Amino acid sequence: MLVKIENNKIVGNINISPANREQEFLENNPSYVKTDFNFVEDLALYEYKNNTFSLVENWEELKEAKRVASLPSLEELKLLKIKELHEKDNEAYEAYLNFYPTKEVKSFEAREKEAFAYKQDNNAPTPIIDALVGYNPAGDLATERAKKEEHIDAVLAKVAFIARSAGILIEKRDVIKACNSIQELEQIEI
């Protein structure tokens, strides 16, 4: 590896290939010198004096400053925490849905619409719910309505459960967004 030197500091690097072109490059670019460094990560910690590389006097401070600069900011940590929150919520929701057969899951939205419509007007059509509960309009009206309403109440209870779950997610996300320090953010459990 060739490194560029300015005021005894390493300010850049370059790899030349094939190797036989290296000497030509060095002759045409006197600010570059050959080094055995295999990585560029910590080149700023070295200086070049008297044809020798050595650690700069404040190399420990520079290394710590570099480490601190590489740490994520509060905003980046908030985004990571929110991502973790969303992933856990998605996992929980998927586990909830896995409790039901796929066909039934596909009917959730339609049943929700029918249930809300029925609660507004008990004469609203509910073909999917009727089919699911085996509603028989020719049967005993009170018994058939009770069966239908029991299912509608169960559908609305599931809707309320999911809404509460979403509300908890939104509230926790807002708490994360409002954090003013990393320590405050670390106190939030997902």
N, CA, C and O of each residue as an XYZ file, in Angstrom:
760
protein
N       0.843     -1.167      0.000
C       0.000      0.000      0.000
C       0.892      1.235      0.000
O       1.939      1.270      0.646
N       0.447      2.251     -0.746
C       1.145      3.525     -0.756
C       0.287      4.526      0.008
O      -0.935      4.543     -0.138
N       0.929      5.357      0.820
C       0.194      6.362      1.578
C       0.709      7.740      1.208
O       1.890      7.928      0.916
N      -0.212      8.705      1.228
C       0.153     10.082      0.921
C       0.473     10.799      2.223
O      -0.276     10.698      3.194
N       1.587     11.523      2.242
C       2.052     12.221      3.437
C       1.986     13.724      3.190
O       2.463     14.215      2.167
N       1.394     14.444      4.129
C       1.399     15.905      4.124
C       1.651     16.363      5.548
O       0.928     15.973      6.464
N       2.675     17.190      5.743
C       3.029     17.686      7.082
C       3.189     16.544      8.084
O       2.696     16.627      9.209
N       3.863     15.504      7.683
C       4.137     14.332      8.515
C       2.890     13.520      8.871
O       2.970     12.627      9.715
N       1.771     13.796      8.269
C       0.525     13.071      8.547
C       0.125     12.256      7.326
O       0.343     12.672      6.187
N      -0.453     11.112      7.572
C      -0.975     10.282      6.493
C      -2.353     10.841      6.131
O      -3.243     10.891      6.980
N      -2.529     11.255      4.896
C      -3.792     11.879      4.495
C      -4.519     11.094      3.402
O      -5.622     11.472      3.008
N      -3.938     10.037      2.919
C      -4.592      9.242      1.886
C      -3.819      7.973      1.628
O      -2.716      7.788      2.143
N      -4.394      7.107      0.837
C      -3.704      5.865      0.496
C      -4.160      5.407     -0.872
O      -5.182      5.855     -1.392
N      -3.382      4.505     -1.443
C      -3.705      3.968     -2.755
C      -3.000      2.622     -2.898
O      -1.900      2.424     -2.382
N      -3.639      1.721     -3.591
C      -3.002      0.449     -3.951
C      -2.771      0.472     -5.457
O      -3.687      0.761     -6.226
N      -1.579      0.175     -5.863
C      -1.221      0.174     -7.282
C      -0.997     -1.276     -7.707
O      -0.282     -2.036     -7.053
N      -1.628     -1.631     -8.815
C      -1.331     -2.948     -9.371
C      -1.260     -2.809    -10.889
O      -1.976     -1.981    -11.454
N      -0.477     -3.539    -11.520
C       0.433     -4.525    -10.939
C       1.555     -3.841    -10.164
O       1.811     -2.649    -10.332
N       2.207     -4.611     -9.323
C       3.228     -4.102     -8.403
C       4.370     -3.390     -9.130
O       4.968     -2.468     -8.576
N       4.676     -3.798    -10.343
C       5.788     -3.171    -11.063
C       5.484     -1.721    -11.450
O       6.394     -0.996    -11.852
N       4.244     -1.289    -11.339
C       3.867      0.102    -11.634
C       4.028      0.994    -10.404
O       3.993      2.220    -10.509
N       4.204      0.375     -9.247
C       4.328      1.104     -7.996
C       5.509      2.076     -8.020
O       5.365      3.242     -7.652
N       6.667      1.597     -8.451
C       7.875      2.419     -8.464
C       7.690      3.631     -9.373
O       8.078      4.744     -9.016
N       7.104      3.417    -10.535
C       6.843      4.516    -11.468
C       5.916      5.550    -10.819
O       6.138      6.755    -10.943
N       4.874      5.067    -10.125
C       3.944      5.969     -9.447
C       4.680      6.784     -8.379
O       4.486      7.996     -8.286
N       5.521      6.129     -7.572
C       6.262      6.810     -6.508
C       7.202      7.875     -7.070
O       7.361      8.942     -6.476
N       7.818      7.589     -8.202
C       8.722      8.560     -8.820
C       7.966      9.804     -9.285
O       8.494     10.915     -9.229
N       6.744      9.615     -9.737
C       5.940     10.730    -10.240
C       5.110     11.406     -9.150
O       4.534     12.467     -9.392
N       5.036     10.819     -7.965
C       4.229     11.352     -6.872
C       5.042     11.310     -5.582
O       4.865     10.404     -4.767
N       5.924     12.274     -5.392
C       6.843     12.235     -4.243
C       6.158     12.352     -2.883
O       6.783     12.061     -1.864
N       4.918     12.760     -2.839
C       4.239     12.853     -1.532
C       3.748     11.489     -1.056
O       3.213     11.389      0.048
N       3.915     10.436     -1.859
C       3.515      9.084     -1.471
C       4.721      8.276     -1.048
O       5.813      8.442     -1.592
N       4.521      7.392     -0.064
C       5.576      6.466      0.348
C       4.982      5.066      0.478
O       3.779      4.899      0.680
N       5.832      4.091      0.360
C       5.404      2.694      0.473
C       5.348      2.307      1.951
O       6.194      2.713      2.748
N       4.333      1.514      2.299
C       4.197      1.043      3.676
C       3.755     -0.412      3.661
O       3.250     -0.917      2.659
N       3.954     -1.066      4.786
C       3.515     -2.452      4.923
C       2.124     -2.551      5.544
O       1.636     -3.654      5.790
N       1.481     -1.412      5.801
C       0.129     -1.454      6.367
C      -0.782     -2.233      5.436
O      -0.758     -2.046      4.219
N      -1.588     -3.110      6.026
C      -2.529     -3.887      5.229
C      -3.949     -3.343      5.315
O      -4.828     -3.774      4.569
N      -4.171     -2.419      6.205
C      -5.518     -1.876      6.354
C      -5.413     -0.374      6.579
O      -4.389      0.122      7.051
N      -6.475      0.342      6.240
C      -6.456      1.800      6.322
C      -7.212      2.323      7.530
O      -7.237      3.531      7.767
N      -7.813      1.453      8.280
C      -8.696      1.848      9.375
C      -8.054      2.825     10.355
O      -8.685      3.807     10.746
N      -6.810      2.570     10.756
C      -6.180      3.391     11.788
C      -4.986      4.185     11.276
O      -4.099      4.518     12.062
N      -4.933      4.497      9.994
C      -3.794      5.236      9.459
C      -3.659      6.607     10.092
O      -2.546      7.117     10.219
N      -4.770      7.216     10.494
C      -4.712      8.551     11.095
C      -3.974      8.538     12.430
O      -3.608      9.598     12.939
N      -3.753      7.371     12.997
C      -3.052      7.282     14.276
C      -1.529      7.320     14.109
O      -0.792      7.332     15.094
N      -1.069      7.338     12.859
C       0.364      7.299     12.596
C       0.836      8.589     11.942
O       0.078      9.292     11.274
N       2.097      8.869     12.157
C       2.734      9.979     11.461
C       4.019      9.449     10.822
O       4.511      8.372     11.157
N       4.531     10.232      9.909
C       5.723      9.815      9.166
C       6.804     10.846      9.388
O       6.716     11.966      8.884
N       7.827     10.473     10.143
C       8.950     11.370     10.422
C      10.244     10.601     10.210
O      10.358      9.432     10.580
N      11.211     11.272      9.611
C      12.539     10.673      9.408
C      12.450      9.309      8.727
O      13.138      8.362      9.107
N      11.597      9.231      7.722
C      11.404      8.000      6.942
C      10.901      6.826      7.775
O      11.157      5.667      7.447
N      10.177      7.137      8.865
C       9.659      6.090      9.747
C       8.226      6.412     10.149
O       7.877      7.567     10.391
N       7.416      5.385     10.216
C       6.055      5.533     10.717
C       6.060      5.321     12.218
O       6.694      4.391     12.717
N       5.352      6.181     12.942
C       5.224      6.004     14.388
C       3.860      6.512     14.820
O       3.230      7.323     14.142
N       3.424      6.015     15.963
C       2.142      6.471     16.489
C       2.227      7.941     16.867
O       3.236      8.384     17.417
N       1.188      8.691     16.580
C       1.166     10.097     16.980
C       1.095     10.165     18.496
O       0.672      9.209     19.146
N       1.506     11.290     19.060
C       1.567     11.407     20.518
C       0.201     11.187     21.170
O       0.107     10.536     22.210
N      -0.836     11.719     20.573
C      -2.167     11.599     21.162
C      -2.978     10.474     20.514
O      -4.194     10.592     20.362
N      -2.311      9.397     20.136
C      -2.999      8.323     19.424
C      -4.138      7.717     20.230
O      -5.148      7.324     19.646
N      -4.012      7.629     21.552
C      -5.095      7.059     22.363
C      -6.337      7.945     22.298
O      -7.459      7.452     22.184
N      -6.120      9.267     22.373
C      -7.241     10.206     22.273
C      -7.902     10.119     20.899
O      -9.127     10.124     20.784
N      -7.071     10.039     19.860
C      -7.619      9.933     18.502
C      -8.425      8.647     18.332
O      -9.498      8.647     17.730
N      -7.893      7.563     18.868
C      -8.587      6.281     18.747
C      -9.928      6.333     19.478
O     -10.929      5.831     18.966
N      -9.960      6.936     20.670
C     -11.206      7.064     21.429
C     -12.185      7.984     20.695
O     -13.380      7.697     20.631
N     -11.681      9.074     20.152
C     -12.545      9.998     19.401
C     -13.149      9.286     18.188
O     -14.320      9.478     17.860
N     -12.340      8.473     17.537
C     -12.831      7.712     16.385
C     -13.890      6.705     16.828
O     -14.905      6.530     16.153
N     -13.655      6.047     17.955
C     -14.634      5.078     18.475
C     -15.942      5.774     18.810
O     -17.016      5.288     18.456
N     -15.857      6.903     19.486
C     -17.067      7.641     19.865
C     -17.797      8.132     18.618
O     -19.026      8.088     18.556
N     -17.044      8.597     17.634
C     -17.665      9.087     16.396
C     -18.372      7.971     15.648
O     -19.311      8.224     14.894
N     -17.930      6.742     15.851
C     -18.558      5.619     15.145
C     -19.810      5.104     15.865
O     -20.551      4.295     15.308
N     -20.047      5.563     17.088
C     -21.238      5.135     17.826
C     -22.478      5.750     17.198
O     -22.423      6.869     16.689
N     -23.593      5.036     17.228
C     -24.815      5.600     16.645
C     -25.321      6.780     17.480
O     -25.136      6.830     18.697
N     -25.952      7.707     16.804
C     -26.516      8.875     17.481
C     -27.813      8.473     18.185
O     -28.330      7.374     17.984
N     -28.320      9.376     19.005
C     -29.594      9.129     19.684
C     -30.688      8.874     18.665
O     -31.500      7.968     18.851
N     -30.726      9.651     17.596
C     -31.764      9.474     16.572
C     -31.639      8.114     15.891
O     -32.648      7.469     15.608
N     -30.410      7.676     15.627
C     -30.206      6.350     15.018
C     -30.649      5.254     15.981
O     -31.257      4.268     15.566
N     -30.344      5.424     17.264
C     -30.761      4.431     18.264
C     -32.280      4.394     18.404
O     -32.859      3.327     18.606
N     -32.918      5.542     18.297
C     -34.390      5.582     18.344
C     -34.973      4.789     17.180
O     -35.917      4.019     17.355
N     -34.403      4.984     15.991
C     -34.895      4.245     14.819
C     -34.698      2.739     14.995
O     -35.562      1.947     14.620
N     -33.562      2.352     15.565
C     -33.319      0.926     15.817
C     -34.317      0.372     16.831
O     -34.821     -0.739     16.667
N     -34.602      1.146     17.874
C     -35.552      0.717     18.910
C     -36.959      0.601     18.313
O     -37.690     -0.341     18.618
N     -37.332      1.557     17.466
C     -38.648      1.512     16.809
C     -38.720      0.311     15.876
O     -39.748     -0.362     15.804
N     -37.639      0.043     15.167
C     -37.614     -1.136     14.279
C     -37.813     -2.409     15.101
O     -38.573     -3.295     14.713
N     -37.119     -2.490     16.245
C     -37.271     -3.655     17.129
C     -38.722     -3.775     17.619
O     -39.283     -4.870     17.660
N     -39.313     -2.647     17.983
C     -40.710     -2.621     18.428
C     -41.631     -3.140     17.330
O     -42.494     -3.978     17.591
N     -41.456     -2.653     16.113
C     -42.292     -3.078     14.988
C     -42.110     -4.571     14.690
O     -43.075     -5.283     14.415
N     -40.862     -5.026     14.751
C     -40.604     -6.448     14.481
C     -41.289     -7.334     15.519
O     -41.896     -8.348     15.172
N     -41.190     -6.952     16.786
C     -41.838     -7.745     17.842
C     -43.354     -7.710     17.690
O     -44.025     -8.725     17.874
N     -43.887     -6.550     17.357
C     -45.330     -6.433     17.161
C     -45.771     -7.293     15.978
O     -46.788     -7.983     16.053
N     -45.012     -7.252     14.895
C     -45.348     -8.079     13.728
C     -45.296     -9.565     14.072
O     -46.146    -10.340     13.634
N     -44.293     -9.959     14.858
C     -44.186    -11.362     15.279
C     -45.410    -11.772     16.107
O     -45.972    -12.850     15.912
N     -45.808    -10.906     17.022
C     -46.966    -11.206     17.869
C     -48.236    -11.292     17.025
O     -49.071    -12.170     17.240
N     -48.377    -10.389     16.079
C     -49.573    -10.398     15.221
C     -49.595    -11.649     14.339
O     -50.643    -12.267     14.149
N     -48.434    -12.009     13.809
C     -48.354    -13.230     12.992
C     -48.702    -14.459     13.837
O     -49.397    -15.361     13.369
N     -48.222    -14.491     15.067
C     -48.553    -15.615     15.959
C     -50.062    -15.655     16.218
O     -50.663    -16.728     16.252
N     -50.658    -14.496     16.399
C     -52.114    -14.410     16.597
C     -52.836    -14.942     15.365
O     -53.771    -15.734     15.484
N     -52.406    -14.511     14.185
C     -53.056    -14.956     12.950
C     -52.849    -16.445     12.701
O     -53.722    -17.106     12.139
N     -51.706    -16.976     13.114
C     -51.427    -18.398     12.914
C     -52.351    -19.296     13.722
O     -52.431    -20.501     13.481
N     -53.033    -18.710     14.663
C     -54.000    -19.470     15.451
C     -55.225    -19.845     14.600
O     -55.967    -20.768     14.939
N     -55.425    -19.116     13.492
C     -56.597    -19.315     12.635
C     -56.189    -19.874     11.279
O     -55.078    -19.631     10.809
N     -57.098    -20.629     10.648
C     -56.819    -21.104      9.283
C     -56.772    -19.920      8.308
O     -57.401    -18.888      8.544
N     -56.037    -20.079      7.236
C     -55.856    -19.008      6.248
C     -57.191    -18.514      5.699
O     -57.387    -17.308      5.546
N     -58.108    -19.428      5.401
C     -59.417    -19.014      4.866
C     -60.140    -18.089      5.827
O     -60.765    -17.110      5.420
N     -60.047    -18.412      7.105
C     -60.723    -17.595      8.102
C     -60.065    -16.220      8.203
O     -60.754    -15.206      8.316
N     -58.748    -16.186      8.162
C     -58.026    -14.908      8.226
C     -58.435    -14.023      7.057
O     -58.608    -12.815      7.217
N     -58.590    -14.626      5.880
C     -58.970    -13.850      4.694
C     -60.357    -13.231      4.834
O     -60.677    -12.277      4.125
N     -61.174    -13.750      5.722
C     -62.524    -13.201      5.890
C     -62.608    -12.158      7.009
O     -63.665    -11.558      7.207
N     -61.532    -11.935      7.731
C     -61.563    -11.020      8.881
C     -62.065     -9.631      8.507
O     -62.963     -9.099      9.160
N     -61.494     -9.045      7.464
C     -61.858     -7.668      7.096
C     -63.321     -7.576      6.678
O     -64.024     -6.643      7.068
N     -63.778     -8.539      5.889
C     -65.173     -8.518      5.445
C     -66.118     -8.711      6.633
O     -67.153     -8.049      6.719
N     -65.768     -9.603      7.536
C     -66.607     -9.811      8.725
C     -66.635     -8.565      9.602
O     -67.666     -8.225     10.184
N     -65.495     -7.890      9.691
C     -65.451     -6.653     10.481
C     -66.421     -5.624      9.897
O     -67.183     -4.999     10.635
N     -66.392     -5.450      8.581
C     -67.291     -4.486      7.930
C     -68.746     -4.873      8.157
O     -69.580     -4.026      8.477
N     -69.044     -6.155      7.990
C     -70.415     -6.617      8.201
C     -70.849     -6.408      9.652
O     -71.978     -5.990      9.906
N     -69.969     -6.693     10.595
C     -70.306     -6.552     12.012
C     -70.600     -5.095     12.363
O     -71.573     -4.807     13.060
N     -69.761     -4.179     11.884
C     -70.016     -2.760     12.143
C     -71.319     -2.298     11.486
O     -72.092     -1.548     12.083
N     -71.554     -2.750     10.261
C     -72.797     -2.376      9.563
C     -74.012     -2.909     10.323
O     -75.011     -2.204     10.463
N     -73.934     -4.138     10.810
C     -75.049     -4.748     11.544
C     -75.318     -4.005     12.852
O     -76.470     -3.819     13.245
N     -74.231     -3.577     13.530
C     -74.409     -2.833     14.782
C     -75.085     -1.484     14.528
O     -75.791     -0.966     15.394
N     -74.866     -0.920     13.341
C     -75.529      0.335     12.967
C     -76.992      0.091     12.585
O     -77.876      0.884     12.908
N     -77.221     -1.018     11.896
C     -78.568     -1.350     11.409
C     -78.687     -2.868     11.383
O     -78.064     -3.531     10.553
N     -79.499     -3.423     12.305
C     -79.567     -4.890     12.392
C     -80.284     -5.537     11.207
O     -80.518     -6.746     11.202
N     -80.629     -4.733     10.210
C     -81.161     -5.296      8.960
C     -80.114     -5.262      7.849
O     -80.396     -5.662      6.719
N     -78.908     -4.788      8.162
C     -77.837     -4.736      7.165
C     -77.472     -6.155      6.737
O     -77.462     -7.073      7.558
N     -77.174     -6.331      5.461
C     -76.808     -7.676      4.984
C     -75.466     -8.136      5.584
O     -74.510     -7.365      5.674
N     -75.429     -9.401      5.986
C     -74.215    -10.001      6.554
C     -74.007    -11.395      5.967
O     -74.039    -12.384      6.699
N     -73.795    -11.484      4.660
C     -73.729    -12.814      4.021
C     -72.580    -13.697      4.522
O     -72.755    -14.907      4.669
N     -71.433    -13.121      4.781
C     -70.301    -13.941      5.233
C     -70.554    -14.443      6.648
O     -70.360    -15.624      6.935
N     -70.983    -13.554      7.528
C     -71.270    -13.961      8.905
C     -72.407    -14.977      8.923
O     -72.341    -15.965      9.655
N     -73.449    -14.746      8.126
C     -74.568    -15.701      8.047
C     -74.069    -17.087      7.646
O     -74.479    -18.091      8.228
N     -73.188    -17.139      6.653
C     -72.667    -18.431      6.189
C     -71.822    -19.090      7.275
O     -71.890    -20.304      7.464
N     -71.025    -18.292      7.992
C     -70.154    -18.849      9.025
C     -70.928    -19.422     10.208
O     -70.532    -20.438     10.780
N     -72.021    -18.778     10.571
C     -72.780    -19.254     11.741
C     -73.924    -20.178     11.343
O     -74.659    -20.670     12.199
N     -74.070    -20.410     10.044
C     -75.160    -21.267      9.588
C     -76.523    -20.623      9.823
O     -77.487    -21.299     10.183
N     -76.592    -19.319      9.618
C     -77.828    -18.563      9.842
C     -78.932    -19.107      8.946
O     -78.760    -19.245      7.735
N     -80.065    -19.413      9.563
C     -81.216    -19.957      8.832
C     -82.403    -19.017      9.031
O     -83.055    -19.043     10.075
N     -82.684    -18.176      8.012
C     -83.784    -17.227      8.163
C     -85.145    -17.906      8.341
O     -86.100    -17.278      8.799
N     -85.231    -19.190      7.977
C     -86.496    -19.909      8.134
C     -86.632    -20.504      9.533
O     -87.702    -20.984      9.906
N     -85.541    -20.470     10.309
C     -85.574    -21.030     11.658
C     -86.166    -20.051     12.661
O     -86.726    -19.019     12.291
N     -86.034    -20.389     13.913
C     -86.539    -19.526     14.986
C     -85.747    -18.216     14.948
O     -84.536    -18.217     15.167
N     -86.428    -17.103     14.673
C     -85.792    -15.808     14.474
C     -84.949    -15.397     15.676
O     -83.823    -14.934     15.495
N     -85.450    -15.549     16.878
C     -84.717    -15.142     18.088
C     -83.435    -15.972     18.239
O     -82.379    -15.426     18.560
N     -83.523    -17.268     18.011
C     -82.361    -18.145     18.131
C     -81.320    -17.818     17.062
O     -80.123    -17.754     17.342
N     -81.796    -17.611     15.839
C     -80.887    -17.310     14.725
C     -80.200    -15.962     14.931
O     -79.001    -15.828     14.689
N     -80.969    -14.959     15.381
C     -80.376    -13.635     15.646
C     -79.358    -13.713     16.793
O     -78.303    -13.083     16.725
N     -79.665    -14.467     17.825
C     -78.761    -14.592     18.975
C     -77.438    -15.222     18.527
O     -76.363    -14.786     18.937
N     -77.532    -16.261     17.674
C     -76.339    -16.924     17.144
C     -75.496    -15.928     16.323
O     -74.274    -15.862     16.456
N     -76.183    -15.170     15.487
C     -75.518    -14.185     14.632
C     -74.883    -13.076     15.482
O     -73.737    -12.692     15.250
N     -75.626    -12.571     16.458
C     -75.132    -11.474     17.291
C     -73.963    -11.922     18.179
O     -73.059    -11.140     18.475
N     -73.997    -13.170     18.591
C     -72.879    -13.695     19.381
C     -71.591    -13.680     18.539
O     -70.519    -13.310     19.018
N     -71.733    -14.090     17.279
C     -70.569    -14.078     16.384
C     -70.118    -12.635     16.105
O     -68.921    -12.347     16.092
N     -71.071    -11.745     15.886
C     -70.739    -10.338     15.631
C     -70.016     -9.748     16.837
O     -69.038     -9.019     16.670
N     -70.476    -10.046     18.039
C     -69.802     -9.552     19.241
C     -68.372    -10.097     19.340
O     -67.460     -9.387     19.764
N     -68.185    -11.359     18.946
C     -66.840    -11.955     18.966
C     -65.930    -11.268     17.935
O     -64.758    -11.008     18.204
N     -66.485    -10.981     16.763
C     -65.712    -10.279     15.732
C     -65.293     -8.905     16.237
O     -64.133     -8.516     16.096
N     -66.233     -8.169     16.824
C     -65.932     -6.825     17.318
C     -64.962     -6.857     18.505
O     -64.182     -5.923     18.690
N     -65.006     -7.914     19.299
C     -64.051     -8.060     20.402
C     -62.636     -8.247     19.846
O     -61.676     -7.699     20.387
N     -62.511     -9.018     18.771
C     -61.196     -9.204     18.138
C     -60.704     -7.892     17.537
O     -59.521     -7.566     17.633
N     -61.616     -7.138     16.917
C     -61.255     -5.836     16.349
C     -60.767     -4.910     17.463
O     -59.770     -4.208     17.295
N     -61.460     -4.908     18.590
C     -61.078     -4.062     19.726
C     -59.723     -4.504     20.281
O     -58.897     -3.663     20.636
N     -59.491     -5.812     20.358
C     -58.206     -6.334     20.845
C     -57.059     -5.850     19.963
O     -56.032     -5.392     20.463
N     -57.242     -5.954     18.651
C     -56.200     -5.526     17.712
C     -56.011     -4.013     17.781
O     -54.885     -3.524     17.700
N     -57.103     -3.276     17.931
C     -57.009     -1.813     18.052
C     -56.250     -1.428     19.326
O     -55.419     -0.519     19.304
N     -56.535     -2.120     20.435
C     -55.800     -1.847     21.684
C     -54.320     -2.150     21.507
O     -53.458     -1.403     21.970
N     -54.044     -3.247     20.836
C     -52.657     -3.632     20.575
C     -51.964     -2.560     19.732
O     -50.819     -2.200     20.007
N     -52.642     -2.056     18.721
C     -52.072     -0.996     17.883
C     -51.877      0.275     18.700
O     -50.883      0.979     18.530
N     -52.815      0.565     19.578
C     -52.700      1.745     20.434
C     -51.495      1.668     21.351
O     -50.797      2.661     21.553
N     -51.251      0.489     21.907
C     -50.082      0.290     22.776
C     -48.800      0.486     21.968
O     -47.850      1.106     22.444
N     -48.779     -0.041     20.753
C     -47.622      0.114     19.875
C     -47.371      1.595     19.588
O     -46.237      2.060     19.700
N     -48.398      2.324     19.227
C     -48.261      3.750     18.899
C     -47.780      4.530     20.117
O     -46.915      5.398     20.005
N     -48.344      4.216     21.277
C     -47.943      4.903     22.511
C     -46.470      4.658     22.814
O     -45.743      5.590     23.159
N     -46.026      3.406     22.688
C     -44.623      3.077     22.977
C     -43.704      3.739     21.952
O     -42.623      4.218     22.296
N     -44.139      3.761     20.695
C     -43.332      4.411     19.658
C     -43.192      5.909     19.953
O     -42.117      6.482     19.775
N     -44.275      6.535     20.400
C     -44.224      7.959     20.754
C     -43.291      8.208     21.938
O     -42.594      9.222     21.980
N     -43.280      7.287     22.897
C     -42.371      7.409     24.047
C     -40.923      7.319     23.561
O     -40.064      8.072     24.021
N     -40.657      6.407     22.641
C     -39.309      6.265     22.080
C     -38.904      7.556     21.375
O     -37.800      8.061     21.578
N     -39.794      8.080     20.556
C     -39.491      9.305     19.812
C     -39.221     10.488     20.743
O     -38.446     11.381     20.402
N     -39.851     10.495     21.902
C     -39.718     11.619     22.836
C     -38.467     11.546     23.719
O     -38.174     12.495     24.446
N     -37.741     10.457     23.665
C     -36.546     10.309     24.513
C     -35.536     11.406     24.217
O     -35.317     11.780     23.065
N     -34.930     11.909     25.273
C     -33.944     12.978     25.145
C     -32.518     12.519     25.431
O     -31.578     13.309     25.336
N     -32.357     11.249     25.780
C     -31.010     10.743     26.049
C     -30.962      9.248     25.760
O     -31.988      8.569     25.714
N     -29.761      8.762     25.570
C     -29.556      7.333     25.327
C     -29.951      6.542     26.570
O     -30.536      5.464     26.463
N     -29.631      7.081     27.754
C     -29.982      6.400     29.003
C     -31.502      6.259     29.126
O     -32.002      5.211     29.534
N     -32.222      7.308     28.775
C     -33.686      7.262     28.814
C     -34.204      6.212     27.827
O     -35.126      5.459     28.142
N     -33.615      6.167     26.652
C     -34.018      5.216     25.615
C     -33.749      3.779     26.070
O     -34.553      2.883     25.810
N     -32.628      3.563     26.742
C     -32.264      2.216     27.208
C     -33.225      1.705     28.286
O     -33.320      0.496     28.501
N     -33.926      2.598     28.955
C     -34.886      2.195     29.990
C     -36.166      1.603     29.405
O     -36.927      0.943     30.112
N     -36.401      1.836     28.132
C     -37.640      1.365     27.494
C     -37.480     -0.092     27.107
O     -36.572     -0.450     26.357
N     -38.363     -0.925     27.622
C     -38.339     -2.347     27.278
C     -39.325     -2.611     26.152
O     -40.429     -2.068     26.121
N     -38.899     -3.447     25.244
C     -39.750     -3.806     24.099
C     -40.366     -5.163     24.364
O     -41.121     -5.670     23.535
